[in-house]
């Protein structure tokens, strides 16, 4: 069992990120049994949920002529354009039906139209907070374990931000799956290690 100062952060295990979804991560549903088991071991559990409006700036279909997975520049920097996914209130935005949802907190992110939100702690401008850090600190949490989807985007960005915010941070790679878009997995792993994130099986 985890100690009293530890929390499990479960990133975006939603229908659209699992096989058959609009932005499916290969094998995304394979991690669910392990994640469910882990949720019984931590005193505090948090689920994050991508929650986009239909006109979100990160959707390729909202940029005429732009292809999914291409890059554009938005006011806060480079942005990958994604297929429309996890739209508010849609079946795709729902948690995978096999996932336990009896968490202490469900944090929705990506709901601001003009800015994407990979990290559970900050919007992609890296300055607008979600409020998660304050919640965890008020609960006395100092150590975080991350699992979920996708390792090289939302999990990685969340773990890096957690480490920068002073939390002792680890990622259980075996309880994650990656998109690996143009080498993004190797890049994310290097950035996590450089930030002081422990990568464990």
Number of C-alpha atoms within 10 A of each C-alpha: 9 15 12 14 16 24 25 25 27 26 26 30 29 26 24 26 29 23 15 12 16 17 18 19 21 16 13 24 23 15 19 20 13 13 23 16 11 18 20 16 15 19 17 22 22 22 23 21 22 28 24 27 18 16 15 21 20 27 23 21 18 15 14 7 8 14 15 16 16 11 15 14 9 15 9 14 9 11 19 16 21 18 15 21 26 27 20 18 11 13 15 23 23 19 22 20 12 11 15 16 16 13 16 12 15 15 18 17 21 26 18 15 13 14 19 25 26 22 25 31 25 23 20 19 14 14 10 11 15 18 12 16 19 13 12 19 12 9 14 13 20 16 20 23 25 26 29 30 27 25 29 23 19 20 28 28 23 24 31 23 21 28 19 14 12 12 21 18 25 23 25 16 19 16 22 28 24 22 19 17 11 9 10 15 19 13 13 20 18 12 17 25 13 11 16 17 25 18 16 11 8
